[in-house]
Amino acid sequence: GAVVSQHPSRVICKSGTSVKIECRSLDFQATTMFWYRQFPKKSLMLMATSNEGSKATYEQGVEKDKFLINHASLTLSTLTVTSAHPEDSSFYICSATGKGPYEQYFGPGTRLTVT
Amino acid sequence: GENVEQHPSTLSVQEGDSAVIKCTYSDSASNYFPWYKQELGKGPQLIIDIRSNVGEKKDQRIAVTLNKTAKHFSLHITETQPEDSAVYFCAASPLSSNTGKLIFGQGTTLQVKP
């Protein structure tokens, strides 16, 4: 199969601090990784697309200085939420392509709560 | 840009019945259409997909049909089981995106009553 992991699965942080979420493709090399945000009972909202070794492409309305994305290798991408505020509380999900030409495989998600 | 509309938003069926979820897309150049199942608190799981050169694809109880002329595609689940209960998302991949970017529908909450 195509397995994508995320760490941590849940994180609680205080307002003003930063939190890093890791996304790893475990059994394939990910040519592209995507970061999504999902609000309760809503669809997935694409935040950014990243390729290994290059800068991420952010969707309109997503602050790149707020949501820092690093794609350090073909199996690892990280999302850092800087100076988190309660409104950043959400379910963050990553996905990766590379197992096949089109298929996008998702991680299990990270529940972020900012107090 | 691409826009994907999904209906219905909720669907309740009796165990053993069939369930159908429909999606329409706006970009005629889109060429890849996956379906995902998302259980509560988990990430979406790819359950079936179809490419624009195929009209229908089946995998056991799940099938997807694509009508390129009408720009719509549908998910069919037969002999539904309680474990099929989840949120289902359709998506489309615009040809203009060379990164495999997906545009998602709004989701359908399927409830299968035992």
Chai-1 contact restraints between the chains, C-beta under 6 A:
chainA,res_idxA,chainB,res_idxB,connection_type,confidence,min_distance_angstrom,max_distance_angstrom,comment,restraint_id
A,T32,B,T99,contact,1.0,0.0,6.0,A-B,restraint_1
A,T32,B,G100,contact,1.0,0.0,6.0,A-B,restraint_2
A,S43,B,F104,contact,1.0,0.0,6.0,A-B,restraint_3
A,S43,B,Q106,contact,1.0,0.0,6.0,A-B,restraint_4
A,S43,B,G107,contact,1.0,0.0,6.0,A-B,restraint_5
A,L44,B,F104,contact,1.0,0.0,6.0,A-B,restraint_6
A,T49,B,T99,contact,1.0,0.0,6.0,A-B,restraint_7
A,I93,B,G43,contact,1.0,0.0,6.0,A-B,restraint_8
A,T97,B,G100,contact,1.0,0.0,6.0,A-B,restraint_9
A,Y102,B,Y32,contact,1.0,0.0,6.0,A-B,restraint_10
A,Q104,B,L102,contact,1.0,0.0,6.0,A-B,restraint_11
A,F106,B,G43,contact,1.0,0.0,6.0,A-B,restraint_12
A,F106,B,P44,contact,1.0,0.0,6.0,A-B,restraint_13
A,G107,B,G43,contact,1.0,0.0,6.0,A-B,restraint_14
A,P108,B,K42,contact,1.0,0.0,6.0,A-B,restraint_15
A,P108,B,G43,contact,1.0,0.0,6.0,A-B,restraint_16
A,G109,B,G43,contact,1.0,0.0,6.0,A-B,restraint_17
